[in-house]
Amino acid sequence: MADYQTINRAGINAVSIDEGLRAHMSSVYGIMSVGMATTGVVAYLTGQNDALLATLFTGGLRWAVMFAPLIMVFFLGSMINRLSQTAARLSFIIFSALMGLSISWIFAVYTGISITQTFFTTAIAFGGLSLYGYTTKRDISGWGSFLIMGVIGLIVASILNIWMASSAMTFAISVIGLLIFAGLTAYDTQKIKNTYITMASNGQTDWLGKAAIMGALSLYLDFLNMFMFLLHFMGGRE
């Protein structure tokens, strides 16, 4: 249910807010699902083509494939206010396709069965964590700073480990990364919910479409990172 204290202060009908919130969350999950499907299709088709994989992940091109999704994330985050809703959706789909290219290597390393099992395990965990973030009465906004610092630390450690190639560090990064993005799933879900309530209570409905896209992007990244870290433990190698 929505935050009735906030709603009552604004003089907004709580039933209307709840109906709108359910529609907004459905939109967020719908956009996220389209992105995940795009990533999955691109990754699978690319992963079945050995020649294409060799081209993408050999030489300098591999760095472009690895960092292109990150560039798109920064682009979408910085340009969201200037983009139309249609352009923002298209940018999200392009980002999802680029992400599919960047993770396509998993189909050459892990068995299809283990990838499928890991995906459904991630989906179950993600669903439970997101449901907790949506329904809990506890304010978990304080998690944000700690979790973001953790993500920055993971990025730095991952970059260092490219050259160190330490199996122990890889294991530690996977464990810590899984816990961080599990927390972010609950945190981001509550943030999306609270953002909608604030906007709807203040009559800022014009921006809700873009807010749904940015919310979908946040949850997409949470899901994908949980999947990749969990694959380290559940993935059966070819």
C-alpha positions as CSV (number, residue, x, y, z in Angstrom):
1,M,0.0,0.0,0.0
2,A,1.1,3.6,-0.5
3,D,2.4,5.9,2.1
4,Y,-0.9,7.2,3.5
5,Q,0.8,9.8,5.7
6,T,2.4,11.4,2.7
7,I,-0.8,11.1,0.7
8,N,-3.1,12.5,3.4
9,R,-0.8,15.6,3.8
10,A,-1.1,16.2,0.1
11,G,-4.9,15.7,0.2
12,I,-4.7,13.0,-2.5
13,N,-7.1,10.1,-2.8
14,A,-5.3,7.0,-1.5
15,V,-7.2,4.6,-3.7
16,S,-6.2,6.5,-6.8
17,I,-2.6,6.5,-5.7
18,D,-2.6,2.8,-5.1
19,E,-4.2,2.1,-8.5
20,G,-1.7,4.3,-10.2
21,L,1.2,2.8,-8.3
22,R,0.2,-0.7,-9.4
23,A,0.0,0.4,-13.0
24,H,3.4,2.2,-12.7
25,M,5.1,-0.9,-11.2
26,S,3.6,-3.1,-13.9
27,S,5.1,-0.7,-16.5
28,V,8.5,-0.8,-14.8
29,Y,8.6,-4.6,-14.7
30,G,7.3,-4.7,-18.3
31,I,10.0,-2.5,-19.7
32,M,12.6,-4.4,-17.7
33,S,11.3,-7.7,-19.1
34,V,11.6,-6.4,-22.7
35,G,15.2,-5.3,-21.9
36,M,16.0,-8.7,-20.4
37,A,14.5,-10.5,-23.4
38,T,16.5,-8.4,-25.8
39,T,19.7,-9.1,-23.9
40,G,18.9,-12.8,-23.8
41,V,18.2,-13.1,-27.6
42,V,21.3,-11.1,-28.6
43,A,23.5,-13.0,-26.2
44,Y,22.3,-16.4,-27.3
45,L,22.5,-15.7,-31.1
46,T,25.9,-14.2,-30.7
47,G,27.1,-17.0,-28.4
48,Q,26.2,-19.6,-31.0
49,N,28.5,-18.0,-33.6
50,D,32.1,-19.0,-32.8
51,A,33.5,-16.8,-35.5
52,L,31.6,-13.8,-34.3
53,L,32.6,-14.4,-30.7
54,A,36.3,-14.6,-31.7
55,T,36.0,-11.3,-33.5
56,L,34.2,-9.5,-30.7
57,F,36.5,-10.7,-27.9
58,T,39.8,-10.6,-29.6
59,G,42.1,-7.5,-29.6
60,G,41.0,-4.0,-29.0
61,L,37.4,-4.6,-30.0
62,R,36.7,-6.6,-26.8
63,W,37.2,-3.3,-24.8
64,A,34.6,-1.6,-26.9
65,V,32.2,-4.5,-26.4
66,M,32.8,-4.5,-22.7
67,F,32.5,-0.8,-22.1
68,A,29.8,0.2,-24.6
69,P,26.9,-0.7,-22.2
70,L,28.5,1.4,-19.5
71,I,28.7,4.3,-21.8
72,M,25.0,3.9,-22.7
73,V,24.1,3.8,-19.0
74,F,25.8,7.1,-18.4
75,F,24.3,8.6,-21.6
76,L,20.7,7.6,-20.6
77,G,21.2,8.8,-17.0
78,S,22.6,12.2,-18.1
79,M,20.2,12.8,-21.0
80,I,17.0,11.5,-19.7
81,N,15.5,15.0,-19.1
82,R,16.3,16.0,-22.7
83,L,15.1,12.8,-24.4
84,S,11.5,12.1,-25.4
85,Q,9.9,9.1,-23.8
86,T,10.1,7.2,-27.1
87,A,13.8,8.1,-27.5
88,A,14.5,7.0,-23.8
89,R,12.8,3.6,-24.5
90,L,14.8,3.2,-27.7
91,S,18.0,4.0,-25.8
92,F,17.2,1.4,-23.2
93,I,16.6,-1.3,-25.9
94,I,19.9,-0.3,-27.5
95,F,21.7,-0.6,-24.2
96,S,20.1,-4.0,-23.6
97,A,21.3,-5.3,-27.0
98,L,24.8,-4.0,-26.3
99,M,24.7,-5.8,-22.9
100,G,23.7,-9.0,-24.8
101,L,26.8,-8.7,-26.9
102,S,29.0,-8.1,-23.9
103,I,27.8,-11.2,-22.0
104,S,27.5,-13.5,-25.1
105,W,30.7,-15.2,-24.1
106,I,28.9,-17.1,-21.3
107,F,27.4,-19.4,-23.9
108,A,30.9,-20.5,-25.0
109,V,32.0,-21.1,-21.4
110,Y,29.0,-22.5,-19.5
111,T,26.5,-25.2,-20.4
112,G,23.1,-24.1,-21.6
113,I,21.4,-26.1,-18.8
114,S,23.4,-24.3,-16.1
115,I,22.7,-20.9,-17.6
116,T,19.0,-21.7,-17.6
117,Q,19.1,-23.0,-14.0
118,T,21.0,-19.9,-12.9
119,F,18.5,-17.6,-14.7
120,F,15.5,-19.1,-13.0
121,T,17.2,-19.2,-9.6
122,T,18.0,-15.5,-10.1
123,A,14.4,-14.8,-11.1
124,I,13.1,-16.4,-7.9
125,A,15.6,-14.5,-5.7
126,F,14.9,-11.2,-7.5
127,G,11.2,-11.7,-7.2
128,G,11.4,-12.2,-3.4
129,L,13.8,-9.3,-2.8
130,S,11.7,-6.9,-5.0
131,L,8.5,-8.0,-3.2
132,Y,10.2,-7.3,0.1
133,G,11.3,-3.8,-1.1
134,Y,7.8,-3.1,-2.3
135,T,5.9,-4.3,0.8
136,T,8.1,-3.6,3.7
137,K,7.1,-0.8,6.1
138,R,10.8,-0.3,7.0
139,D,12.6,2.7,5.5
140,I,15.6,1.1,3.7
141,S,16.7,4.3,2.0
142,G,19.7,4.4,4.3
143,W,21.1,1.4,2.5
144,G,21.8,3.5,-0.6
145,S,25.1,5.1,0.2
146,F,26.6,1.9,1.6
147,L,25.5,-0.1,-1.4
148,I,26.7,2.4,-4.0
149,M,30.1,2.6,-2.3
150,G,30.1,-1.2,-2.5
151,V,29.4,-1.1,-6.2
152,I,32.3,1.4,-6.8
153,G,34.6,-0.9,-4.8
154,L,33.5,-3.9,-6.9
155,I,34.3,-2.1,-10.1
156,V,37.7,-1.1,-8.9
157,A,38.5,-4.6,-7.7
158,S,37.2,-6.2,-10.9
159,I,39.4,-3.9,-13.0
160,L,42.4,-4.7,-10.9
161,N,41.7,-8.4,-11.2
162,I,41.8,-8.3,-15.0
163,W,45.6,-8.0,-14.6
164,M,46.0,-9.9,-11.3
165,A,43.8,-12.9,-12.5
166,S,43.4,-14.0,-8.9
167,S,40.9,-16.9,-8.4
168,A,40.6,-16.0,-4.7
169,M,39.7,-12.4,-5.5
170,T,37.3,-13.5,-8.2
171,F,35.5,-15.7,-5.6
172,A,35.4,-12.8,-3.1
173,I,34.1,-10.3,-5.8
174,S,31.3,-12.8,-6.7
175,V,30.2,-13.3,-3.1
176,I,30.2,-9.6,-2.2
177,G,28.7,-8.6,-5.5
178,L,25.8,-11.0,-5.1
179,L,25.0,-9.6,-1.7
180,I,25.3,-6.0,-2.8
181,F,23.0,-6.4,-5.8
182,A,20.5,-8.4,-3.7
183,G,20.4,-5.4,-1.4
184,L,20.1,-3.0,-4.3
185,T,17.1,-5.0,-5.6
186,A,15.1,-4.3,-2.5
187,Y,16.4,-0.8,-2.2
188,D,15.7,0.2,-5.8
189,T,12.2,-1.3,-5.7
190,Q,11.3,0.8,-2.6
191,K,12.9,3.9,-4.2
192,I,10.8,3.4,-7.4
193,K,7.7,3.1,-5.3
194,N,8.5,6.2,-3.2
195,T,9.4,8.2,-6.3
196,Y,6.0,7.4,-7.8
197,I,4.1,8.4,-4.6
198,T,6.0,11.7,-4.4
199,M,5.4,12.5,-8.0
200,A,1.8,11.5,-8.0
201,S,1.1,13.4,-4.7
202,N,2.7,16.6,-6.2
203,G,0.9,16.2,-9.6
204,Q,4.1,15.5,-11.5
205,T,2.6,12.9,-13.7
206,D,4.2,14.1,-16.9
207,W,7.5,12.6,-16.0
208,L,6.2,9.3,-14.7
209,G,6.8,7.6,-18.1
210,K,10.5,8.4,-18.0
211,A,10.6,7.5,-14.3
212,A,9.4,4.0,-15.2
213,I,12.2,3.6,-17.8
214,M,14.9,4.7,-15.3
215,G,13.3,2.4,-12.7
216,A,13.4,-0.5,-15.2
217,L,17.0,0.2,-15.9
218,S,17.9,0.1,-12.2
219,L,16.1,-3.3,-11.7
220,Y,17.5,-4.6,-14.9
221,L,21.1,-3.9,-13.7
222,D,20.3,-5.5,-10.3
223,F,18.9,-8.6,-12.0
224,L,21.7,-9.0,-14.5
225,N,24.5,-8.5,-12.0
226,M,22.9,-11.0,-9.6
227,F,22.7,-13.5,-12.5
228,M,26.3,-13.0,-13.5
229,F,27.7,-13.3,-10.0
230,L,25.5,-16.4,-9.3
231,L,26.6,-18.0,-12.6
232,H,30.1,-18.1,-11.1
233,F,28.8,-20.6,-8.5
234,M,26.1,-22.4,-10.4
235,G,27.6,-22.4,-13.9
236,G,28.7,-25.7,-15.3
237,R,31.6,-25.3,-17.7
238,E,31.6,-26.6,-21.2
